[in-house]
Amino acid sequence: QVQFVESGGGLVQPGGSLRLSCAASGIIFSAYAMGWYRQVPGKQRELVAGITGGGVTTYRDSVKGRFTISRDNAKNTVYLQMNSLKPEDTAIYYCNRDRTYGNPFASWGQGTQVTVSS
């Protein structure tokens, strides 16, 4: 079955950096555009960044210039490098298929908590 395992979150001060990882299994990883999403309590999950199988990337405006998405198809893993973090980046971060290209898989991982606070 499809499975996503996110890791790398934590508590960081404003201006700090984190690198998130997401290991995928149960899919032909290279065939799918992948995305990083985030969700805060009471709000809908939002797409933060996406990357196609060929490496074309897209970002929501609020993270452009600060976040970088990448992938390693040999390792079935997608990454999110987050720099210059702000308190408003605080959320649980998830990976799944980039919904720009098709419906995300029904199975979501547990996510990884990112907290930006002094």
NORRABEL-V608301 format. One line per field, one symbol per residue. phi: phi as a letter, one per 20 degrees, with the letter a starting at -180 (. if undefined). A space follows every 10 residues. Layout:
phi = ???
This chain:
phi = .fbccebofr ebfgnecbce cbedbncegf edfdcdcbbd gncffdeebc bffenfdcbf gfdgnddceb bcffdlcdcc eddlfcgfef aedcdaffff dqfgffedfe mcedcdbe
